[in-house]
Amino acid sequence: MLTNSVEFFNTKLFIVVESDMVKPARISSRLKLFINELECEENPRLDVIMRTGKDLEQEELSLVETLDARIRTVAGNIVTLSIPARSVLTLAQEDFVVFIELTSPLYPE
């Protein structure tokens, strides 16, 4: 945790910066809501789609698997995977992750 101070109209303001906070834009609002509503002991496996900044290298794929995620499909910078709900926040902190969202079924029209 970092603390910075700023002088503003002769008043010293302290700004606390959480270094391990997840950037809000990296997780869809529906996914965040689902994770926040979980009970303490719950950790269901979720099917998610992850967009990355580039094609993943073997080292990054291995890191994803260390979070107990099962990689299903890798298509360029789009990855579908099944991951425990509590591991999503950890995954979202990785530099190569751009966005993670829950999958949803496509129904015929």
C-alpha positions as semicolon CSV with decimal commas, in nm:
position;residue;x (nm);y (nm);z (nm)
1;M;0,000;0,000;0,000
2;L;0,136;0,342;-0,096
3;T;0,050;0,671;0,072
4;N;0,105;1,001;-0,104
5;S;0,034;1,345;0,033
6;V;-0,074;1,650;-0,162
7;E;-0,091;2,012;-0,048
8;F;-0,428;2,160;-0,147
9;F;-0,529;2,510;-0,031
10;N;-0,297;2,489;0,272
11;T;-0,449;2,154;0,371
12;K;-0,248;1,837;0,348
13;L;-0,446;1,555;0,187
14;F;-0,335;1,195;0,213
15;I;-0,407;0,967;-0,078
16;V;-0,392;0,593;-0,021
17;V;-0,314;0,385;-0,326
18;E;-0,379;0,012;-0,307
19;S;-0,111;-0,153;-0,517
20;D;-0,294;-0,486;-0,537
21;M;-0,634;-0,350;-0,639
22;V;-0,791;-0,493;-0,951
23;K;-0,841;-0,237;-1,222
24;P;-1,220;-0,208;-1,242
25;A;-1,230;-0,225;-1,620
26;R;-1,070;-0,570;-1,624
27;I;-1,374;-0,760;-1,491
28;S;-1,727;-0,732;-1,625
29;S;-1,983;-0,586;-1,386
30;R;-2,192;-0,906;-1,400
31;L;-1,889;-1,115;-1,299
32;K;-1,797;-0,875;-1,015
33;L;-2,153;-0,888;-0,883
34;F;-2,155;-1,268;-0,893
35;I;-1,825;-1,293;-0,703
36;N;-1,930;-1,033;-0,443
37;E;-2,251;-1,224;-0,367
38;L;-2,073;-1,552;-0,288
39;E;-2,082;-1,691;0,063
40;C;-1,746;-1,724;0,242
41;E;-1,700;-2,096;0,176
42;E;-1,839;-2,096;-0,177
43;N;-1,596;-2,119;-0,466
44;P;-1,787;-2,248;-0,770
45;R;-1,616;-2,307;-1,100
46;L;-1,709;-2,038;-1,355
47;D;-1,693;-2,044;-1,733
48;V;-1,534;-1,720;-1,849
49;I;-1,395;-1,554;-2,160
50;M;-1,065;-1,371;-2,118
51;R;-0,927;-1,118;-2,365
52;T;-0,552;-1,062;-2,352
53;G;-0,327;-0,793;-2,493
54;K;-0,146;-1,042;-2,716
55;D;-0,131;-1,412;-2,797
56;L;-0,036;-1,594;-2,477
57;E;0,301;-1,761;-2,444
58;Q;0,348;-2,096;-2,270
59;E;0,466;-1,925;-1,950
60;E;0,144;-1,723;-1,925
61;L;-0,072;-2,028;-2,000
62;S;0,110;-2,214;-1,722
63;L;0,043;-1,926;-1,482
64;V;-0,330;-1,945;-1,564
65;E;-0,325;-2,320;-1,493
66;T;-0,160;-2,265;-1,152
67;L;-0,483;-2,089;-1,050
68;D;-0,664;-2,422;-1,100
69;A;-0,811;-2,298;-1,428
70;R;-0,891;-2,535;-1,712
71;I;-0,813;-2,376;-2,046
72;R;-1,069;-2,480;-2,305
73;T;-0,998;-2,277;-2,616
74;V;-0,720;-2,041;-2,721
75;A;-0,795;-1,839;-3,034
76;G;-0,539;-1,564;-3,074
77;N;-0,588;-1,325;-2,783
78;I;-0,923;-1,478;-2,675
79;V;-0,918;-1,760;-2,418
80;T;-1,215;-1,953;-2,281
81;L;-1,160;-2,122;-1,949
82;S;-1,322;-2,271;-1,642
83;I;-1,185;-2,118;-1,323
84;P;-1,274;-2,113;-0,951
85;A;-1,458;-1,788;-0,869
86;R;-1,205;-1,684;-0,605
87;S;-0,920;-1,710;-0,856
88;V;-1,073;-1,461;-1,101
89;L;-0,954;-1,156;-0,907
90;T;-0,599;-1,294;-0,895
91;L;-0,605;-1,363;-1,268
92;A;-0,737;-1,013;-1,343
93;Q;-0,428;-0,860;-1,181
94;E;-0,194;-1,012;-1,440
95;D;-0,050;-0,767;-1,692
96;F;-0,151;-0,972;-1,996
97;V;-0,524;-0,969;-1,903
98;V;-0,734;-0,701;-2,070
99;F;-1,087;-0,816;-1,977
100;I;-1,268;-1,112;-1,819
101;E;-1,640;-1,181;-1,845
102;L;-1,883;-1,462;-1,768
103;T;-1,994;-1,669;-2,063
104;S;-2,360;-1,679;-2,153
105;P;-2,549;-1,919;-2,377
106;L;-2,648;-1,818;-2,728
107;Y;-3,012;-1,896;-2,788
108;P;-3,150;-1,940;-3,140
109;E;-3,371;-1,660;-3,261
